[in-house]
Amino acid sequence: MTTPVPPNAAKTEGCRECKDLECGREHAAAERDLSRVTDFNVLICRHQRAHANGS
Ligand SMILES: [Zn+2]
């Protein structure tokens, strides 16, 4: 049986770390701190990959 699970939609919902990372990225973007935005993008990407792996 196959369960169609979107890569990083459902699981990231309600994840506090996802929220924190996105929040941090928004703050960095608001401050035009592009290097921090990039940092957060990497962290979010890495973290969501962990979600995709099912851990
Ligand atoms: Zn998460």
mmCIF file of the protein (N, C-alpha, C, O) and its ligand, coordinates in Angstrom:
data_MODEL
# 
_entry.id   MODEL 
# 
loop_
_entity.id 
_entity.type 
_entity.pdbx_number_of_molecules 
1 polymer     1 
2 non-polymer 1 
# 
_entity_poly.entity_id                      1 
_entity_poly.type                           'polypeptide(L)' 
_entity_poly.nstd_linkage                   no 
_entity_poly.nstd_monomer                   no 
_entity_poly.pdbx_seq_one_letter_code       MTTPVPPNAAKTEGCRECKDLECGREHAAAERDLSRVTDFNVLICRHQRAHANGS 
_entity_poly.pdbx_seq_one_letter_code_can   MTTPVPPNAAKTEGCRECKDLECGREHAAAERDLSRVTDFNVLICRHQRAHANGS 
_entity_poly.pdbx_strand_id                 A 
# 
loop_
_entity_poly_seq.entity_id 
_entity_poly_seq.num 
_entity_poly_seq.mon_id 
_entity_poly_seq.hetero 
1 1  MET n 
1 2  THR n 
1 3  THR n 
1 4  PRO n 
1 5  VAL n 
1 6  PRO n 
1 7  PRO n 
1 8  ASN n 
1 9  ALA n 
1 10 ALA n 
1 11 LYS n 
1 12 THR n 
1 13 GLU n 
1 14 GLY n 
1 15 CYS n 
1 16 ARG n 
1 17 GLU n 
1 18 CYS n 
1 19 LYS n 
1 20 ASP n 
1 21 LEU n 
1 22 GLU n 
1 23 CYS n 
1 24 GLY n 
1 25 ARG n 
1 26 GLU n 
1 27 HIS n 
1 28 ALA n 
1 29 ALA n 
1 30 ALA n 
1 31 GLU n 
1 32 ARG n 
1 33 ASP n 
1 34 LEU n 
1 35 SER n 
1 36 ARG n 
1 37 VAL n 
1 38 THR n 
1 39 ASP n 
1 40 PHE n 
1 41 ASN n 
1 42 VAL n 
1 43 LEU n 
1 44 ILE n 
1 45 CYS n 
1 46 ARG n 
1 47 HIS n 
1 48 GLN n 
1 49 ARG n 
1 50 ALA n 
1 51 HIS n 
1 52 ALA n 
1 53 ASN n 
1 54 GLY n 
1 55 SER n 
# 
loop_
_struct_asym.id 
_struct_asym.entity_id 
A 1 
B 2 
# 
loop_
_chem_comp.id 
_chem_comp.type 
_chem_comp.mon_nstd_flag 
ALA 'L-peptide linking' y 
ARG 'L-peptide linking' y 
ASN 'L-peptide linking' y 
ASP 'L-peptide linking' y 
CYS 'L-peptide linking' y 
GLN 'L-peptide linking' y 
GLU 'L-peptide linking' y 
GLY 'peptide linking'   y 
HIS 'L-peptide linking' y 
ILE 'L-peptide linking' y 
LEU 'L-peptide linking' y 
LYS 'L-peptide linking' y 
MET 'L-peptide linking' y 
PHE 'L-peptide linking' y 
PRO 'L-peptide linking' y 
SER 'L-peptide linking' y 
THR 'L-peptide linking' y 
VAL 'L-peptide linking' y 
ZN  non-polymer         . 
# 
_pdbx_entity_nonpoly.entity_id   2 
_pdbx_entity_nonpoly.name        ? 
_pdbx_entity_nonpoly.comp_id     ZN 
# 
_pdbx_nonpoly_scheme.asym_id         B 
_pdbx_nonpoly_scheme.entity_id       2 
_pdbx_nonpoly_scheme.mon_id          ZN 
_pdbx_nonpoly_scheme.ndb_seq_num     1 
_pdbx_nonpoly_scheme.pdb_seq_num     101 
_pdbx_nonpoly_scheme.auth_seq_num    101 
_pdbx_nonpoly_scheme.pdb_mon_id      ZN 
_pdbx_nonpoly_scheme.auth_mon_id     ZN 
_pdbx_nonpoly_scheme.pdb_strand_id   A 
_pdbx_nonpoly_scheme.pdb_ins_code    . 
# 
loop_
_atom_site.group_PDB 
_atom_site.id 
_atom_site.type_symbol 
_atom_site.label_atom_id 
_atom_site.label_alt_id 
_atom_site.label_comp_id 
_atom_site.label_asym_id 
_atom_site.label_entity_id 
_atom_site.label_seq_id 
_atom_site.pdbx_PDB_ins_code 
_atom_site.Cartn_x 
_atom_site.Cartn_y 
_atom_site.Cartn_z 
_atom_site.occupancy 
_atom_site.B_iso_or_equiv 
_atom_site.pdbx_formal_charge 
_atom_site.auth_seq_id 
_atom_site.auth_comp_id 
_atom_site.auth_asym_id 
_atom_site.auth_atom_id 
_atom_site.pdbx_PDB_model_num 
ATOM   1   N  N  . MET A 1 1  ? 0.844  -1.201 0.000  1.00 0.00 ? 1   MET A N  1 
ATOM   2   C  CA . MET A 1 1  ? 0.000  0.000  0.000  1.00 0.00 ? 1   MET A CA 1 
ATOM   3   C  C  . MET A 1 1  ? 0.883  1.255  0.000  1.00 0.00 ? 1   MET A C  1 
ATOM   4   O  O  . MET A 1 1  ? 1.904  1.312  0.686  1.00 0.00 ? 1   MET A O  1 
ATOM   5   N  N  . THR A 1 2  ? 0.482  2.222  -0.755 1.00 0.00 ? 2   THR A N  1 
ATOM   6   C  CA . THR A 1 2  ? 1.267  3.459  -0.791 1.00 0.00 ? 2   THR A CA 1 
ATOM   7   C  C  . THR A 1 2  ? 0.488  4.609  -0.176 1.00 0.00 ? 2   THR A C  1 
ATOM   8   O  O  . THR A 1 2  ? -0.674 4.852  -0.502 1.00 0.00 ? 2   THR A O  1 
ATOM   9   N  N  . THR A 1 3  ? 1.149  5.290  0.704  1.00 0.00 ? 3   THR A N  1 
ATOM   10  C  CA . THR A 1 3  ? 0.541  6.487  1.285  1.00 0.00 ? 3   THR A CA 1 
ATOM   11  C  C  . THR A 1 3  ? 1.265  7.721  0.765  1.00 0.00 ? 3   THR A C  1 
ATOM   12  O  O  . THR A 1 3  ? 2.430  7.959  1.085  1.00 0.00 ? 3   THR A O  1 
ATOM   13  N  N  . PRO A 1 4  ? 0.559  8.493  -0.034 1.00 0.00 ? 4   PRO A N  1 
ATOM   14  C  CA . PRO A 1 4  ? 1.194  9.685  -0.592 1.00 0.00 ? 4   PRO A CA 1 
ATOM   15  C  C  . PRO A 1 4  ? 1.436  10.753 0.473  1.00 0.00 ? 4   PRO A C  1 
ATOM   16  O  O  . PRO A 1 4  ? 0.519  11.447 0.910  1.00 0.00 ? 4   PRO A O  1 
ATOM   17  N  N  . VAL A 1 5  ? 2.686  10.857 0.869  1.00 0.00 ? 5   VAL A N  1 
ATOM   18  C  CA . VAL A 1 5  ? 3.040  11.870 1.860  1.00 0.00 ? 5   VAL A CA 1 
ATOM   19  C  C  . VAL A 1 5  ? 3.860  12.969 1.186  1.00 0.00 ? 5   VAL A C  1 
ATOM   20  O  O  . VAL A 1 5  ? 4.935  12.705 0.647  1.00 0.00 ? 5   VAL A O  1 
ATOM   21  N  N  . PRO A 1 6  ? 3.359  14.178 1.217  1.00 0.00 ? 6   PRO A N  1 
ATOM   22  C  CA . PRO A 1 6  ? 4.126  15.290 0.654  1.00 0.00 ? 6   PRO A CA 1 
ATOM   23  C  C  . PRO A 1 6  ? 5.431  15.454 1.407  1.00 0.00 ? 6   PRO A C  1 
ATOM   24  O  O  . PRO A 1 6  ? 5.464  15.311 2.629  1.00 0.00 ? 6   PRO A O  1 
ATOM   25  N  N  . PRO A 1 7  ? 6.511  15.754 0.691  1.00 0.00 ? 7   PRO A N  1 
ATOM   26  C  CA . PRO A 1 7  ? 7.865  15.781 1.250  1.00 0.00 ? 7   PRO A CA 1 
ATOM   27  C  C  . PRO A 1 7  ? 7.977  16.487 2.596  1.00 0.00 ? 7   PRO A C  1 
ATOM   28  O  O  . PRO A 1 7  ? 8.478  15.906 3.558  1.00 0.00 ? 7   PRO A O  1 
ATOM   29  N  N  . ASN A 1 8  ? 7.529  17.699 2.672  1.00 0.00 ? 8   ASN A N  1 
ATOM   30  C  CA . ASN A 1 8  ? 7.705  18.407 3.943  1.00 0.00 ? 8   ASN A CA 1 
ATOM   31  C  C  . ASN A 1 8  ? 6.532  19.331 4.249  1.00 0.00 ? 8   ASN A C  1 
ATOM   32  O  O  . ASN A 1 8  ? 6.712  20.472 4.674  1.00 0.00 ? 8   ASN A O  1 
ATOM   33  N  N  . ALA A 1 9  ? 5.328  18.811 4.024  1.00 0.00 ? 9   ALA A N  1 
ATOM   34  C  CA . ALA A 1 9  ? 4.169  19.647 4.299  1.00 0.00 ? 9   ALA A CA 1 
ATOM   35  C  C  . ALA A 1 9  ? 3.532  19.270 5.633  1.00 0.00 ? 9   ALA A C  1 
ATOM   36  O  O  . ALA A 1 9  ? 3.537  20.053 6.583  1.00 0.00 ? 9   ALA A O  1 
ATOM   37  N  N  . ALA A 1 10 ? 2.985  18.057 5.685  1.00 0.00 ? 10  ALA A N  1 
ATOM   38  C  CA . ALA A 1 10 ? 2.185  17.656 6.836  1.00 0.00 ? 10  ALA A CA 1 
ATOM   39  C  C  . ALA A 1 10 ? 3.022  17.545 8.108  1.00 0.00 ? 10  ALA A C  1 
ATOM   40  O  O  . ALA A 1 10 ? 2.617  17.994 9.180  1.00 0.00 ? 10  ALA A O  1 
ATOM   41  N  N  . LYS A 1 11 ? 4.200  16.934 7.962  1.00 0.00 ? 11  LYS A N  1 
ATOM   42  C  CA . LYS A 1 11 ? 4.988  16.637 9.145  1.00 0.00 ? 11  LYS A CA 1 
ATOM   43  C  C  . LYS A 1 11 ? 5.545  17.895 9.807  1.00 0.00 ? 11  LYS A C  1 
ATOM   44  O  O  . LYS A 1 11 ? 5.674  17.964 11.029 1.00 0.00 ? 11  LYS A O  1 
ATOM   45  N  N  . THR A 1 12 ? 5.871  18.883 8.986  1.00 0.00 ? 12  THR A N  1 
ATOM   46  C  CA . THR A 1 12 ? 6.450  20.092 9.552  1.00 0.00 ? 12  THR A CA 1 
ATOM   47  C  C  . THR A 1 12 ? 5.400  20.931 10.265 1.00 0.00 ? 12  THR A C  1 
ATOM   48  O  O  . THR A 1 12 ? 5.711  21.815 11.063 1.00 0.00 ? 12  THR A O  1 
ATOM   49  N  N  . GLU A 1 13 ? 4.133  20.621 9.948  1.00 0.00 ? 13  GLU A N  1 
ATOM   50  C  CA . GLU A 1 13 ? 3.038  21.337 10.593 1.00 0.00 ? 13  GLU A CA 1 
ATOM   51  C  C  . GLU A 1 13 ? 3.043  21.063 12.088 1.00 0.00 ? 13  GLU A C  1 
ATOM   52  O  O  . GLU A 1 13 ? 2.987  19.909 12.513 1.00 0.00 ? 13  GLU A O  1 
ATOM   53  N  N  . GLY A 1 14 ? 3.110  22.106 12.870 1.00 0.00 ? 14  GLY A N  1 
ATOM   54  C  CA . GLY A 1 14 ? 3.081  21.936 14.315 1.00 0.00 ? 14  GLY A CA 1 
ATOM   55  C  C  . GLY A 1 14 ? 4.427  21.585 14.907 1.00 0.00 ? 14  GLY A C  1 
ATOM   56  O  O  . GLY A 1 14 ? 4.527  21.332 16.107 1.00 0.00 ? 14  GLY A O  1 
ATOM   57  N  N  . CYS A 1 15 ? 5.467  21.565 14.086 1.00 0.00 ? 15  CYS A N  1 
ATOM   58  C  CA . CYS A 1 15 ? 6.809  21.320 14.614 1.00 0.00 ? 15  CYS A CA 1 
ATOM   59  C  C  . CYS A 1 15 ? 7.378  22.629 15.132 1.00 0.00 ? 15  CYS A C  1 
ATOM   60  O  O  . CYS A 1 15 ? 7.458  23.622 14.408 1.00 0.00 ? 15  CYS A O  1 
ATOM   61  N  N  . ARG A 1 16 ? 7.766  22.612 16.378 1.00 0.00 ? 16  ARG A N  1 
ATOM   62  C  CA . ARG A 1 16 ? 8.207  23.854 17.003 1.00 0.00 ? 16  ARG A CA 1 
ATOM   63  C  C  . ARG A 1 16 ? 9.532  24.334 16.424 1.00 0.00 ? 16  ARG A C  1 
ATOM   64  O  O  . ARG A 1 16 ? 9.758  25.535 16.275 1.00 0.00 ? 16  ARG A O  1 
ATOM   65  N  N  . GLU A 1 17 ? 10.386 23.402 16.108 1.00 0.00 ? 17  GLU A N  1 
ATOM   66  C  CA . GLU A 1 17 ? 11.683 23.779 15.566 1.00 0.00 ? 17  GLU A CA 1 
ATOM   67  C  C  . GLU A 1 17 ? 11.528 24.421 14.192 1.00 0.00 ? 17  GLU A C  1 
ATOM   68  O  O  . GLU A 1 17 ? 12.208 25.397 13.875 1.00 0.00 ? 17  GLU A O  1 
ATOM   69  N  N  . CYS A 1 18 ? 10.630 23.867 13.377 1.00 0.00 ? 18  CYS A N  1 
ATOM   70  C  CA . CYS A 1 18 ? 10.351 24.480 12.072 1.00 0.00 ? 18  CYS A CA 1 
ATOM   71  C  C  . CYS A 1 18 ? 9.893  25.912 12.261 1.00 0.00 ? 18  CYS A C  1 
ATOM   72  O  O  . CYS A 1 18 ? 10.349 26.824 11.571 1.00 0.00 ? 18  CYS A O  1 
ATOM   73  N  N  . LYS A 1 19 ? 8.990  26.095 13.199 1.00 0.00 ? 19  LYS A N  1 
ATOM   74  C  CA . LYS A 1 19 ? 8.425  27.416 13.444 1.00 0.00 ? 19  LYS A CA 1 
ATOM   75  C  C  . LYS A 1 19 ? 9.516  28.390 13.894 1.00 0.00 ? 19  LYS A C  1 
ATOM   76  O  O  . LYS A 1 19 ? 9.590  29.529 13.433 1.00 0.00 ? 19  LYS A O  1 
ATOM   77  N  N  . ASP A 1 20 ? 10.360 27.903 14.806 1.00 0.00 ? 20  ASP A N  1 
ATOM   78  C  CA . ASP A 1 20 ? 11.459 28.740 15.307 1.00 0.00 ? 20  ASP A CA 1 
ATOM   79  C  C  . ASP A 1 20 ? 12.394 29.149 14.180 1.00 0.00 ? 20  ASP A C  1 
ATOM   80  O  O  . ASP A 1 20 ? 12.806 30.305 14.079 1.00 0.00 ? 20  ASP A O  1 
ATOM   81  N  N  . LEU A 1 21 ? 12.722 28.173 13.331 1.00 0.00 ? 21  LEU A N  1 
ATOM   82  C  CA . LEU A 1 21 ? 13.649 28.454 12.235 1.00 0.00 ? 21  LEU A CA 1 
ATOM   83  C  C  . LEU A 1 21 ? 13.037 29.457 11.253 1.00 0.00 ? 21  LEU A C  1 
ATOM   84  O  O  . LEU A 1 21 ? 13.706 30.394 10.818 1.00 0.00 ? 21  LEU A O  1 
ATOM   85  N  N  . GLU A 1 22 ? 11.771 29.254 10.909 1.00 0.00 ? 22  GLU A N  1 
ATOM   86  C  CA . GLU A 1 22 ? 11.109 30.165 9.978  1.00 0.00 ? 22  GLU A CA 1 
ATOM   87  C  C  . GLU A 1 22 ? 10.993 31.555 10.583 1.00 0.00 ? 22  GLU A C  1 
ATOM   88  O  O  . GLU A 1 22 ? 11.164 32.566 9.900  1.00 0.00 ? 22  GLU A O  1 
ATOM   89  N  N  . CYS A 1 23 ? 10.702 31.583 11.864 1.00 0.00 ? 23  CYS A N  1 
ATOM   90  C  CA . CYS A 1 23 ? 10.596 32.853 12.568 1.00 0.00 ? 23  CYS A CA 1 
ATOM   91  C  C  . CYS A 1 23 ? 11.946 33.574 12.542 1.00 0.00 ? 23  CYS A C  1 
ATOM   92  O  O  . CYS A 1 23 ? 12.018 34.770 12.258 1.00 0.00 ? 23  CYS A O  1 
ATOM   93  N  N  . GLY A 1 24 ? 12.996 32.841 12.838 1.00 0.00 ? 24  GLY A N  1 
ATOM   94  C  CA . GLY A 1 24 ? 14.335 33.413 12.822 1.00 0.00 ? 24  GLY A CA 1 
ATOM   95  C  C  . GLY A 1 24 ? 14.702 33.941 11.448 1.00 0.00 ? 24  GLY A C  1 
ATOM   96  O  O  . GLY A 1 24 ? 15.319 34.999 11.323 1.00 0.00 ? 24  GLY A O  1 
ATOM   97  N  N  . ARG A 1 25 ? 14.320 33.200 10.420 1.00 0.00 ? 25  ARG A N  1 
ATOM   98  C  CA . ARG A 1 25 ? 14.623 33.626 9.062  1.00 0.00 ? 25  ARG A CA 1 
ATOM   99  C  C  . ARG A 1 25 ? 13.868 34.911 8.711  1.00 0.00 ? 25  ARG A C  1 
ATOM   100 O  O  . ARG A 1 25 ? 14.400 35.800 8.047  1.00 0.00 ? 25  ARG A O  1 
ATOM   101 N  N  . GLU A 1 26 ? 12.625 34.984 9.172  1.00 0.00 ? 26  GLU A N  1 
ATOM   102 C  CA . GLU A 1 26 ? 11.841 36.192 8.905  1.00 0.00 ? 26  GLU A CA 1 
ATOM   103 C  C  . GLU A 1 26 ? 12.455 37.413 9.574  1.00 0.00 ? 26  GLU A C  1 
ATOM   104 O  O  . GLU A 1 26 ? 12.503 38.502 9.002  1.00 0.00 ? 26  GLU A O  1 
ATOM   105 N  N  . HIS A 1 27 ? 12.923 37.205 10.802 1.00 0.00 ? 27  HIS A N  1 
ATOM   106 C  CA . HIS A 1 27 ? 13.565 38.307 11.523 1.00 0.00 ? 27  HIS A CA 1 
ATOM   107 C  C  . HIS A 1 27 ? 14.834 38.751 10.808 1.00 0.00 ? 27  HIS A C  1 
ATOM   108 O  O  . HIS A 1 27 ? 15.086 39.943 10.635 1.00 0.00 ? 27  HIS A O  1 
ATOM   109 N  N  . ALA A 1 28 ? 15.623 37.767 10.398 1.00 0.00 ? 28  ALA A N  1 
ATOM   110 C  CA . ALA A 1 28 ? 16.858 38.077 9.681  1.00 0.00 ? 28  ALA A CA 1 
ATOM   111 C  C  . ALA A 1 28 ? 16.551 38.817 8.385  1.00 0.00 ? 28  ALA A C  1 
ATOM   112 O  O  . ALA A 1 28 ? 17.249 39.764 8.023  1.00 0.00 ? 28  ALA A O  1 
ATOM   113 N  N  . ALA A 1 29 ? 15.508 38.382 7.691  1.00 0.00 ? 29  ALA A N  1 
ATOM   114 C  CA . ALA A 1 29 ? 15.129 39.028 6.435  1.00 0.00 ? 29  ALA A CA 1 
ATOM   115 C  C  . ALA A 1 29 ? 14.651 40.452 6.696  1.00 0.00 ? 29  ALA A C  1 
ATOM   116 O  O  . ALA A 1 29 ? 14.936 41.366 5.923  1.00 0.00 ? 29  ALA A O  1 
ATOM   117 N  N  . ALA A 1 30 ? 13.925 40.625 7.790  1.00 0.00 ? 30  ALA A N  1 
ATOM   118 C  CA . ALA A 1 30 ? 13.427 41.948 8.144  1.00 0.00 ? 30  ALA A CA 1 
ATOM   119 C  C  . ALA A 1 30 ? 14.580 42.901 8.439  1.00 0.00 ? 30  ALA A C  1 
ATOM   120 O  O  . ALA A 1 30 ? 14.499 44.104 8.190  1.00 0.00 ? 30  ALA A O  1 
ATOM   121 N  N  . GLU A 1 31 ? 15.656 42.327 8.977  1.00 0.00 ? 31  GLU A N  1 
ATOM   122 C  CA . GLU A 1 31 ? 16.838 43.144 9.275  1.00 0.00 ? 31  GLU A CA 1 
ATOM   123 C  C  . GLU A 1 31 ? 17.805 43.198 8.095  1.00 0.00 ? 31  GLU A C  1 
ATOM   124 O  O  . GLU A 1 31 ? 18.897 43.755 8.197  1.00 0.00 ? 31  GLU A O  1 
ATOM   125 N  N  . ARG A 1 32 ? 17.390 42.616 6.986  1.00 0.00 ? 32  ARG A N  1 
ATOM   126 C  CA . ARG A 1 32 ? 18.220 42.545 5.768  1.00 0.00 ? 32  ARG A CA 1 
ATOM   127 C  C  . ARG A 1 32 ? 19.581 41.931 6.046  1.00 0.00 ? 32  ARG A C  1 
ATOM   128 O  O  . ARG A 1 32 ? 20.591 42.310 5.453  1.00 0.00 ? 32  ARG A O  1 
ATOM   129 N  N  . ASP A 1 33 ? 19.581 40.979 6.957  1.00 0.00 ? 33  ASP A N  1 
ATOM   130 C  CA . ASP A 1 33 ? 20.820 40.278 7.295  1.00 0.00 ? 33  ASP A CA 1 
ATOM   131 C  C  . ASP A 1 33 ? 20.905 39.021 6.423  1.00 0.00 ? 33  ASP A C  1 
ATOM   132 O  O  . ASP A 1 33 ? 20.533 37.920 6.827  1.00 0.00 ? 33  ASP A O  1 
ATOM   133 N  N  . LEU A 1 34 ? 21.407 39.240 5.225  1.00 0.00 ? 34  LEU A N  1 
ATOM   134 C  CA . LEU A 1 34 ? 21.338 38.178 4.223  1.00 0.00 ? 34  LEU A CA 1 
ATOM   135 C  C  . LEU A 1 34 ? 22.149 36.944 4.585  1.00 0.00 ? 34  LEU A C  1 
ATOM   136 O  O  . LEU A 1 34 ? 21.770 35.825 4.240  1.00 0.00 ? 34  LEU A O  1 
ATOM   137 N  N  . SER A 1 35 ? 23.260 37.141 5.276  1.00 0.00 ? 35  SER A N  1 
ATOM   138 C  CA . SER A 1 35 ? 24.065 35.971 5.632  1.00 0.00 ? 35  SER A CA 1 
ATOM   139 C  C  . SER A 1 35 ? 23.337 35.114 6.653  1.00 0.00 ? 35  SER A C  1 
ATOM   140 O  O  . SER A 1 35 ? 23.453 33.889 6.653  1.00 0.00 ? 35  SER A O  1 
ATOM   141 N  N  . ARG A 1 36 ? 22.577 35.783 7.530  1.00 0.00 ? 36  ARG A N  1 
ATOM   142 C  CA . ARG A 1 36 ? 21.795 35.017 8.510  1.00 0.00 ? 36  ARG A CA 1 
ATOM   143 C  C  . ARG A 1 36 ? 20.613 34.337 7.834  1.00 0.00 ? 36  ARG A C  1 
ATOM   144 O  O  . ARG A 1 36 ? 20.259 33.211 8.182  1.00 0.00 ? 36  ARG A O  1 
ATOM   145 N  N  . VAL A 1 37 ? 19.999 35.021 6.865  1.00 0.00 ? 37  VAL A N  1 
ATOM   146 C  CA . VAL A 1 37 ? 18.913 34.397 6.110  1.00 0.00 ? 37  VAL A CA 1 
ATOM   147 C  C  . VAL A 1 37 ? 19.414 33.121 5.443  1.00 0.00 ? 37  VAL A C  1 
ATOM   148 O  O  . VAL A 1 37 ? 18.741 32.091 5.446  1.00 0.00 ? 37  VAL A O  1 
ATOM   149 N  N  . THR A 1 38 ? 20.616 33.217 4.867  1.00 0.00 ? 38  THR A N  1 
ATOM   150 C  CA . THR A 1 38 ? 21.209 32.045 4.225  1.00 0.00 ? 38  THR A CA 1 
ATOM   151 C  C  . THR A 1 38 ? 21.452 30.942 5.246  1.00 0.00 ? 38  THR A C  1 
ATOM   152 O  O  . THR A 1 38 ? 21.183 29.769 4.984  1.00 0.00 ? 38  THR A O  1 
ATOM   153 N  N  . ASP A 1 39 ? 21.959 31.326 6.406  1.00 0.00 ? 39  ASP A N  1 
ATOM   154 C  CA . ASP A 1 39 ? 22.176 30.344 7.471  1.00 0.00 ? 39  ASP A CA 1 
ATOM   155 C  C  . ASP A 1 39 ? 20.884 29.619 7.822  1.00 0.00 ? 39  ASP A C  1 
ATOM   156 O  O  . ASP A 1 39 ? 20.848 28.394 7.940  1.00 0.00 ? 39  ASP A O  1 
ATOM   157 N  N  . PHE A 1 40 ? 19.829 30.403 7.984  1.00 0.00 ? 40  PHE A N  1 
ATOM   158 C  CA . PHE A 1 40 ? 18.545 29.808 8.346  1.00 0.00 ? 40  PHE A CA 1 
ATOM   159 C  C  . PHE A 1 40 ? 18.019 28.919 7.226  1.00 0.00 ? 40  PHE A C  1 
ATOM   160 O  O  . PHE A 1 40 ? 17.437 27.865 7.482  1.00 0.00 ? 40  PHE A O  1 
ATOM   161 N  N  . ASN A 1 41 ? 18.225 29.346 5.989  1.00 0.00 ? 41  ASN A N  1 
ATOM   162 C  CA . ASN A 1 41 ? 17.793 28.516 4.862  1.00 0.00 ? 41  ASN A CA 1 
ATOM   163 C  C  . ASN A 1 41 ? 18.457 27.149 4.912  1.00 0.00 ? 41  ASN A C  1 
ATOM   164 O  O  . ASN A 1 41 ? 17.821 26.125 4.668  1.00 0.00 ? 41  ASN A O  1 
ATOM   165 N  N  . VAL A 1 42 ? 19.745 27.149 5.231  1.00 0.00 ? 42  VAL A N  1 
ATOM   166 C  CA . VAL A 1 42 ? 20.478 25.887 5.322  1.00 0.00 ? 42  VAL A CA 1 
ATOM   167 C  C  . VAL A 1 42 ? 19.927 25.042 6.465  1.00 0.00 ? 42  VAL A C  1 
ATOM   168 O  O  . VAL A 1 42 ? 19.695 23.843 6.312  1.00 0.00 ? 42  VAL A O  1 
ATOM   169 N  N  . LEU A 1 43 ? 19.720 25.690 7.618  1.00 0.00 ? 43  LEU A N  1 
ATOM   170 C  CA . LEU A 1 43 ? 19.210 24.972 8.789  1.00 0.00 ? 43  LEU A CA 1 
ATOM   171 C  C  . LEU A 1 43 ? 17.825 24.401 8.524  1.00 0.00 ? 43  LEU A C  1 
ATOM   172 O  O  . LEU A 1 43 ? 17.536 23.259 8.881  1.00 0.00 ? 43  LEU A O  1 
ATOM   173 N  N  . ILE A 1 44 ? 16.957 25.213 7.887  1.00 0.00 ? 44  ILE A N  1 
ATOM   174 C  CA . ILE A 1 44 ? 15.597 24.761 7.573  1.00 0.00 ? 44  ILE A CA 1 
ATOM   175 C  C  . ILE A 1 44 ? 15.651 23.590 6.612  1.00 0.00 ? 44  ILE A C  1 
ATOM   176 O  O  . ILE A 1 44 ? 14.947 22.595 6.782  1.00 0.00 ? 44  ILE A O  1 
ATOM   177 N  N  . CYS A 1 45 ? 16.498 23.720 5.599  1.00 0.00 ? 45  CYS A N  1 
ATOM   178 C  CA . CYS A 1 45 ? 16.641 22.667 4.606  1.00 0.00 ? 45  CYS A CA 1 
ATOM   179 C  C  . CYS A 1 45 ? 17.083 21.364 5.270  1.00 0.00 ? 45  CYS A C  1 
ATOM   180 O  O  . CYS A 1 45 ? 16.521 20.298 5.018  1.00 0.00 ? 45  CYS A O  1 
ATOM   181 N  N  . ARG A 1 46 ? 18.093 21.472 6.115  1.00 0.00 ? 46  ARG A N  1 
ATOM   182 C  CA . ARG A 1 46 ? 18.628 20.297 6.787  1.00 0.00 ? 46  ARG A CA 1 
ATOM   183 C  C  . ARG A 1 46 ? 17.590 19.678 7.718  1.00 0.00 ? 46  ARG A C  1 
ATOM   184 O  O  . ARG A 1 46 ? 17.406 18.462 7.754  1.00 0.00 ? 46  ARG A O  1 
ATOM   185 N  N  . HIS A 1 47 ? 16.916 20.549 8.470  1.00 0.00 ? 47  HIS A N  1 
ATOM   186 C  CA . HIS A 1 47 ? 15.912 20.079 9.423  1.00 0.00 ? 47  HIS A CA 1 
ATOM   187 C  C  . HIS A 1 47 ? 14.747 19.402 8.712  1.00 0.00 ? 47  HIS A C  1 
ATOM   188 O  O  . HIS A 1 47 ? 14.251 18.371 9.166  1.00 0.00 ? 47  HIS A O  1 
ATOM   189 N  N  . GLN A 1 48 ? 14.309 19.989 7.585  1.00 0.00 ? 48  GLN A N  1 
ATOM   190 C  CA . GLN A 1 48 ? 13.167 19.410 6.879  1.00 0.00 ? 48  GLN A CA 1 
ATOM   191 C  C  . GLN A 1 48 ? 13.552 18.117 6.185  1.00 0.00 ? 48  GLN A C  1 
ATOM   192 O  O  . GLN A 1 48 ? 12.703 17.262 5.934  1.00 0.00 ? 48  GLN A O  1 
ATOM   193 N  N  . ARG A 1 49 ? 14.840 17.976 5.874  1.00 0.00 ? 49  ARG A N  1 
ATOM   194 C  CA . ARG A 1 49 ? 15.289 16.711 5.323  1.00 0.00 ? 49  ARG A CA 1 
ATOM   195 C  C  . ARG A 1 49 ? 15.162 15.615 6.365  1.00 0.00 ? 49  ARG A C  1 
ATOM   196 O  O  . ARG A 1 49 ? 14.860 14.467 6.038  1.00 0.00 ? 49  ARG A O  1 
ATOM   197 N  N  . ALA A 1 50 ? 15.393 15.972 7.614  1.00 0.00 ? 50  ALA A N  1 
ATOM   198 C  CA . ALA A 1 50 ? 15.219 15.013 8.699  1.00 0.00 ? 50  ALA A CA 1 
ATOM   199 C  C  . ALA A 1 50 ? 13.756 14.601 8.810  1.00 0.00 ? 50  ALA A C  1 
ATOM   200 O  O  . ALA A 1 50 ? 13.449 13.442 9.086  1.00 0.00 ? 50  ALA A O  1 
ATOM   201 N  N  . HIS A 1 51 ? 12.851 15.563 8.592  1.00 0.00 ? 51  HIS A N  1 
ATOM   202 C  CA . HIS A 1 51 ? 11.425 15.230 8.565  1.00 0.00 ? 51  HIS A CA 1 
ATOM   203 C  C  . HIS A 1 51 ? 11.129 14.237 7.437  1.00 0.00 ? 51  HIS A C  1 
ATOM   204 O  O  . HIS A 1 51 ? 10.420 13.248 7.625  1.00 0.00 ? 51  HIS A O  1 
ATOM   205 N  N  . ALA A 1 52 ? 11.688 14.525 6.273  1.00 0.00 ? 52  ALA A N  1 
ATOM   206 C  CA . ALA A 1 52 ? 11.452 13.692 5.102  1.00 0.00 ? 52  ALA A CA 1 
ATOM   207 C  C  . ALA A 1 52 ? 11.945 12.284 5.324  1.00 0.00 ? 52  ALA A C  1 
ATOM   208 O  O  . ALA A 1 52 ? 11.374 11.325 4.804  1.00 0.00 ? 52  ALA A O  1 
ATOM   209 N  N  . ASN A 1 53 ? 13.012 12.159 6.101  1.00 0.00 ? 53  ASN A N  1 
ATOM   210 C  CA . ASN A 1 53 ? 13.562 10.840 6.416  1.00 0.00 ? 53  ASN A CA 1 
ATOM   211 C  C  . ASN A 1 53 ? 12.698 10.103 7.430  1.00 0.00 ? 53  ASN A C  1 
ATOM   212 O  O  . ASN A 1 53 ? 12.893 8.913  7.680  1.00 0.00 ? 53  ASN A O  1 
ATOM   213 N  N  . GLY A 1 54 ? 11.748 10.816 8.009  1.00 0.00 ? 54  GLY A N  1 
ATOM   214 C  CA . GLY A 1 54 ? 10.806 10.191 8.905  1.00 0.00 ? 54  GLY A CA 1 
ATOM   215 C  C  . GLY A 1 54 ? 11.272 10.120 10.339 1.00 0.00 ? 54  GLY A C  1 
ATOM   216 O  O  . GLY A 1 54 ? 10.712 9.358  11.128 1.00 0.00 ? 54  GLY A O  1 
ATOM   217 N  N  . SER A 1 55 ? 12.268 10.880 10.696 1.00 0.00 ? 55  SER A N  1 
ATOM   218 C  CA . SER A 1 55 ? 12.763 10.847 12.064 1.00 0.00 ? 55  SER A CA 1 
ATOM   219 C  C  . SER A 1 55 ? 12.198 11.993 12.877 1.00 0.00 ? 55  SER A C  1 
ATOM   220 O  O  . SER A 1 55 ? 12.509 12.122 14.061 1.00 0.00 ? 55  SER A O  1 
HETATM 221 ZN ZN . ZN  B 2 .  ? 10.437 20.492 12.008 1.00 0.00 2 101 ZN  A ZN 1 
# 
